[in-house]
Amino acid sequence: MSETRYMPMYGLNILAQSSARAMPADALRNFKLLSALRADDPTAVQPFLEELGSESGPGRDAKAGQLLGMAVRIASGQST
């Protein structure tokens, strides 16, 4: 049975699946995305945007929202 819960990571609430197979891949993806956003390098973020462009369905909306939320939080933290 897979349950959805929120996990705090670097001050961000990141939606993660408790499934043993999904969690490590999602955690690694989130870490890489967070690193790319913090690096402030558009070429590092581009693969994540391309991944979103090739997906369809409800998972795409969740990933897009997550990417946007992380970007806003990081940008607001850098501007203060």
ZIFENKA-V154464 format. One record per backbone hydrogen bond with DSSP energy under -1.0 kcal/mol. NH is the residue of the N-H (numbers start at 1). CO is the residue of the C=O. Records with the same first field share a line. If there is no record, write none. Layout:
NH->CO + CO
//
This chain:
5->16
7->14
9->12
12->9
14->7
16->5
18->3
23->19
26->22
27->23
28->24
29->25
30->26
31->27
32->28
33->29
34->30
35->31
36->32
37->33
38->34
39->35
40->37
41->36
44->41
45->41
46->42
48->45
49->45
50->46
51->47
52->48
53->49
54->50
62->58
63->59
64->60
65->61
66->62
67->63
68->64
69->65
70->66
71->67
72->68
73->69
74->70
75->71
76->72
77->73
78->74
79->75
//
